[in-house]
């Protein structure tokens, strides 16, 4: 039996457009591959990163491999490419089973299945559910057998049926390391800020205990427990595996937040120190909880850089989007990190939107400029090193998406038009008293601030300079279209 796992291709709107998804191999389908291989070693598995190689080349790879099952994973901005790909596969290879998975189809399974003509969709965590699908396919079971698998969605006689979510896999250490050997890792450059190369991504944990309105909690919390922590030994085993087999010198923990459990985070740091692997690392943090002990242990363990989620310079906004941090704690956390030489990239969102007692609330020009001023204040005082920001976007599965629908602030161009989310998805929402001119002006100010911080850096990976240049040109193009 042959199984091809595809990270959906995206249709870029210009030669200057770049996707951050291309900097690392698609971790989600690499996990699917390793789990399936551990259960069914006789299955031949191929990984195709359509986001990297283009739509045309993806179709060609599928035609050459002739899989029995194609699994397509994708985010919202790739939905157009995923649907087009599924339709073409079913037309060219009608006997091939097409399975959809990923954040977007988990949030909107009915719409996606009906549009794509796919056979079945996997909702939420995919490893066990996808394995069950492959197993039944190999055993030659009838379609009715597939409809009983938990965590699936399917169409029968034009009607969509959805099963209850499958349970999360526990303990999480039972999931094998991603199947890195199924991709050519040399094609991926890693995060554009790095101390050592090669730079790979990892997940130290899965899940998040918080409920920020902009996050697609409906996607990530299909079961419980909402947070699963890998053991420190298992994490550091993988770091050692990557170093020994792929010469990896740096890893980025892309879990939602490294510090959601302080005792566990401290244990990870101590295990890394004990192994003396010589691998530096990066992580994502919340502003709180955080302690000086953790800052010290992180630095001693080789952590040199973090993403710090702040989102806004206005406490009213922070409360409205249910971030549950205090801006007064931002400075204290930054001071602790800087005390131990850890560089900080501060993350912000512009034109945040929330709801109070059913009333729409949002950041206007003044409040958004206040966020940029707050970001510059942190950078100017040496408390942060870099800034990253995005325009607030109502992704399916989030409370924000529901708020945007209730108040009709998603622009008509983007309503059920996923191609527009890829090609035009800079300003998805239309806010009262916030015109296009204001948005463009804020974008320019934000890019200037980002560039000023970046130019101070001595840790830009030179093999990523083209990525940064293309990204800047694309932003300018989108801003003035």
Residue pairs with C-beta under 8 A, 6 or more apart in sequence:
1 40
1 42
1 43
1 44
1 68
1 69
1 134
1 137
1 138
2 43
2 44
2 45
2 46
2 65
2 66
2 67
2 68
2 69
3 36
3 43
3 44
3 45
3 46
3 67
3 68
3 69
3 70
3 71
3 134
4 45
4 46
4 47
4 48
4 61
4 62
4 65
4 67
4 69
4 70
4 71
5 29
5 32
5 33
5 45
5 46
5 47
5 48
5 70
5 71
5 73
6 29
6 48
6 49
6 50
6 58
6 62
6 70
6 71
6 72
6 73
6 85
7 21
7 26
7 28
7 29
7 48
7 49
7 50
7 51
7 52
7 73
7 74
8 50
8 51
8 72
8 73
8 74
8 78
8 79
8 81
8 82
8 85
8 102
9 50
9 51
9 53
9 54
9 55
9 58
9 78
9 81
9 85
10 19
10 21
10 50
10 51
10 77
10 78
10 80
10 81
10 422
11 55
11 80
11 81
11 419
11 422
11 423
12 19
12 422
13 422
13 423
13 424
14 474
14 477
15 470
16 470
16 471
16 473
16 474
16 477
17 470
17 474
18 467
18 470
18 471
18 474
19 51
19 77
21 51
21 75
21 78
22 51
22 52
22 188
23 188
23 189
23 190
23 191
23 192
23 464
23 467
24 188
24 190
24 191
24 200
24 201
25 47
25 49
25 178
25 180
25 183
25 185
25 188
26 47
26 49
26 51
26 73
27 178
27 201
27 203
27 254
28 73
28 101
28 102
28 126
29 47
29 71
29 73
30 47
30 178
30 179
30 180
30 182
30 183
31 127
31 175
31 178
31 179
32 71
32 73
32 101
32 126
32 127
32 130
33 45
33 47
33 178
33 179
33 182
34 175
34 176
34 177
34 178
34 179
35 127
35 128
35 130
35 131
35 175
35 176
36 43
36 45
36 127
36 130
36 131
36 134
37 43
37 45
37 176
37 179
38 176
39 131
39 135
40 131
40 134
40 135
40 138
43 134
43 138
45 179
45 182
46 61
46 65
46 67
46 182
47 179
47 182
47 183
48 58
48 61
48 62
49 183
49 187
50 57
50 58
50 81
50 85
51 78
52 187
53 61
55 81
55 84
55 85
58 85
59 85
59 88
59 92
62 70
62 89
62 93
63 92
63 93
66 93
67 96
68 96
68 97
68 137
69 96
69 97
69 98
69 99
69 133
69 134
69 137
70 89
70 96
70 97
70 98
70 99
71 99
71 100
71 101
71 122
71 130
72 82
72 85
72 86
72 98
72 99
72 100
72 101
72 102
72 118
73 100
73 101
73 102
73 126
74 81
74 82
74 100
74 102
74 104
74 105
75 102
75 103
75 104
76 103
76 104
76 107
76 395
76 396
76 418
76 421
77 418
77 421
77 422
77 425
78 104
78 422
79 104
79 112
79 418
79 421
79 422
80 418
80 419
80 421
80 422
81 422
82 100
82 102
82 104
82 112
82 116
83 112
83 115
83 116
83 418
86 98
86 100
86 116
86 117
86 118
87 116
87 117
89 96
89 98
90 96
90 98
90 117
90 118
97 119
97 120
97 133
97 137
98 116
98 117
98 118
98 119
98 120
99 118
99 119
99 120
99 121
99 122
99 130
99 133
100 112
100 113
100 116
100 118
100 120
100 121
100 122
101 121
101 122
101 126
101 130
103 216
103 219
103 395
103 397
104 112
104 396
104 418
105 112
105 113
105 121
105 122
105 123
105 153
106 122
106 123
106 124
106 218
106 219
106 222
106 397
107 216
107 218
107 219
107 395
107 396
107 397
107 401
108 396
108 397
109 121
109 123
109 153
109 160
109 162
110 153
110 160
110 162
111 416
112 118
112 121
113 121
113 153
113 154
113 155
113 160
114 155
114 160
119 146
119 154
120 133
120 146
120 152
120 153
120 154
121 152
121 153
121 154
122 129
122 130
122 133
122 151
122 152
123 129
123 151
123 152
123 153
123 162
123 163
123 165
123 166
123 222
124 151
124 165
124 166
124 219
124 222
124 223
125 151
125 166
125 168
125 169
125 206
125 222
125 223
126 151
127 169
127 175
128 151
128 166
128 169
129 149
129 150
129 151
129 152
129 166
132 149
133 146
133 149
133 152
136 145
136 146
136 149
146 152
146 154
147 154
147 156
147 161
147 163
148 163
149 163
149 166
150 163
150 164
150 165
150 166
150 167
151 163
151 164
151 165
151 166
151 222
152 162
152 163
153 160
153 161
153 162
153 163
154 160
154 161
155 161
165 222
165 223
166 222
166 223
167 223
168 206
168 222
168 223
168 224
168 225
168 228
169 175
170 225
170 228
171 228
171 231
172 205
172 206
172 228
172 229
172 230
173 230
173 231
173 234
177 238
177 241
180 200
180 242
180 245
180 246
181 245
185 198
185 200
185 246
189 199
189 461
189 463
189 464
189 467
190 197
190 198
190 199
190 200
190 201
190 250
190 252
190 461
190 464
191 199
191 201
191 252
191 282
191 461
191 464
192 460
192 461
192 464
192 467
192 468
193 282
193 305
193 343
193 345
193 386
193 457
193 459
193 460
193 461
194 250
194 282
194 459
194 461
195 250
195 280
195 304
195 305
195 459
196 249
196 250
196 279
196 280
197 249
197 250
197 461
197 463
198 246
198 247
198 248
198 249
198 250
199 248
199 249
199 250
199 251
199 252
199 461
200 242
200 246
200 248
200 250
200 251
200 252
201 251
201 252
201 254
202 235
202 238
202 239
202 242
202 251
202 252
202 253
202 254
203 230
203 253
203 254
203 255
204 229
204 230
204 235
204 253
204 255
204 258
204 268
204 283
205 227
205 228
205 229
205 230
205 255
205 256
205 260
206 227
206 228
206 255
207 220
207 221
207 225
207 226
207 227
207 228
207 256
208 215
208 217
208 220
208 226
208 227
208 256
208 257
208 260
209 226
209 227
209 260
210 286
210 322
210 323
210 324
211 217
211 322
211 399
212 311
212 321
212 322
212 323
213 320
213 321
213 322
213 354
213 398
213 399
213 400
213 403
214 311
214 321
214 349
214 352
214 392
214 393
214 394
214 395
214 398
214 399
214 400
215 398
216 395
216 396
216 397
216 398
216 401
217 397
217 398
217 399
218 397
218 398
219 397
220 226
227 260
227 261
229 261
229 264
232 264
232 267
232 268
232 270
232 271
233 271
235 268
235 271
236 268
236 271
236 272
236 275
236 277
239 248
239 251
239 272
239 275
239 277
239 279
239 281
240 275
240 277
242 248
242 251
242 279
243 249
243 277
243 278
243 279
248 279
249 278
249 279
249 280
250 279
250 280
250 281
250 282
251 279
251 281
251 282
252 281
252 282
252 283
253 281
253 282
253 283
253 284
254 284
255 283
255 284
256 284
257 284
257 285
257 286
257 309
258 265
258 268
258 283
258 284
258 285
258 306
259 265
259 285
259 286
259 289
259 290
259 294
260 286
262 289
262 290
262 291
262 294
265 294
265 297
265 298
266 293
266 294
266 297
268 301
269 294
269 297
269 298
269 300
269 301
269 303
270 297
270 301
272 279
272 281
272 301
272 302
273 297
273 300
273 301
279 302
280 302
280 303
280 304
281 301
281 302
281 303
281 304
282 303
282 304
282 305
282 306
282 307
283 298
283 303
283 306
283 307
284 306
284 307
284 309
285 306
285 307
285 308
285 309
285 333
286 308
286 309
286 325
287 308
287 309
287 310
287 325
287 326
287 329
287 330
287 333
288 325
288 326
288 329
288 333
290 329
290 333
290 336
291 336
292 336
292 339
295 336
295 337
295 339
295 340
295 342
296 340
298 340
298 342
299 340
299 341
299 342
303 342
304 341
304 342
304 343
305 342
305 343
305 344
305 345
305 459
306 337
306 342
306 343
306 344
306 345
307 345
307 347
307 388
308 330
308 333
308 334
308 337
308 344
308 345
308 346
308 347
308 384
309 323
309 347
310 325
310 327
310 330
310 346
310 347
310 348
310 375
311 317
311 318
311 321
311 323
311 347
311 348
311 349
311 352
312 318
312 321
312 323
312 348
312 349
312 352
312 363
312 367
312 371
312 374
313 327
313 348
313 370
313 371
313 372
313 373
313 374
313 375
314 363
314 367
314 370
314 371
315 326
315 327
316 367
317 352
317 354
317 363
317 367
317 371
318 325
318 326
318 327
320 352
320 354
320 355
320 356
320 361
321 352
321 354
321 400
322 354
322 399
327 374
330 378
331 378
331 383
334 344
334 378
334 383
334 384
335 383
337 344
338 344
338 382
338 383
343 385
343 386
343 459
344 383
344 384
344 385
344 386
345 384
345 385
345 386
345 387
345 388
346 375
346 378
346 379
346 384
346 386
346 387
346 388
347 388
347 389
348 371
348 372
348 375
348 387
348 388
348 389
349 389
349 390
349 391
349 392
350 363
350 368
350 371
350 372
350 389
350 390
350 391
350 392
350 442
350 446
351 362
351 363
351 368
351 391
351 392
351 429
351 431
351 434
351 439
351 442
352 362
352 363
352 392
353 360
353 361
353 362
353 363
353 392
353 394
353 400
353 403
353 404
353 409
353 429
353 431
354 361
354 362
354 400
354 403
355 361
355 403
355 406
355 407
360 403
360 407
360 409
362 431
362 432
362 434
363 371
364 431
364 433
364 434
365 433
365 434
365 438
365 442
368 442
369 442
369 445
372 442
372 445
372 446
372 449
375 384
375 387
375 389
375 449
376 449
378 384
379 385
379 386
379 387
379 449
379 452
379 453
384 453
385 453
385 456
385 457
386 450
386 453
386 454
386 457
387 449
387 450
387 453
388 450
389 446
389 450
391 426
391 427
391 428
391 439
391 443
392 400
392 429
393 425
393 428
393 429
394 400
394 401
394 403
394 404
394 405
394 410
394 428
394 429
395 401
404 410
404 429
409 429
409 430
409 431
410 428
410 429
410 430
411 427
411 428
411 429
411 430
413 420
413 424
414 420
414 421
414 424
414 425
414 428
421 428
424 478
426 443
426 478
426 479
427 436
427 439
440 479
440 480
443 475
443 479
444 479
447 472
447 475
451 472
454 460
454 468
460 468
